[in-house]
Amino acid sequence: MRRRTRDERVDRLRLDRVDQLHDLARRAARWAADHVGDLDFDPEVPEALHDRARDNWRVLFSIADRATGHWPERARSAAMMLSSVTDDDDDSARVMLLGDIKEIFESRGVDRIATPDLLTELHAMEERPWAEWSRGRPMTAQALGGQLRPFGIRPLPYRDPGSAKMRGYASAHFADAWGRYL
């Protein structure tokens, strides 16, 4: 799931239009009545989930475990994605990083940038954490990639005229994240 952009339209759930859900609700209630004794209400819950998320997902994990097959893994994967496993500081740092990268692309007037050049620009930003990212050491290419991965952004190989092949980022790959988070 991704944050919607300001111009994306989302249909609202309206209580006067839920008639088609009555059959589904009836079948779910019947399943629950038939299987409540088979459920383990203390299922394995990922440690990374915070307390409230652990409580909220517990019953769903019980149902997924009862369903067997790929459902237990899918349920836990969904919980990790949907319940903001990362803390707010990580999220705000990622959004700050997106903004700083956008600023770098705009100030340079380019549509792509090599990873070492991008890191040099980030490290030079005063009042930002990039120069002392990990225990006083600057952000590395791997750390940069890790911060951008949740947005679906990855470095790609390219070659500038007259230079060696390198890896870097294209501004087009940031467009969706910039629209959603900035």
Secondary structure by P-SEA (a helix, b strand, c coil): cccccccbbbbcccccccccaaaaaaaaaaaaaaccccccccccccccccaaaaaaaaaaaaaaaaaccaaaaaaaaaaaaccccccaaaaaaaaaaaaaaaaaaaaaccccccaaaaaaaaaaccccccccccccccccaaaaaaaaccccbbbbbbbccccccccccccccaaaaaaccc
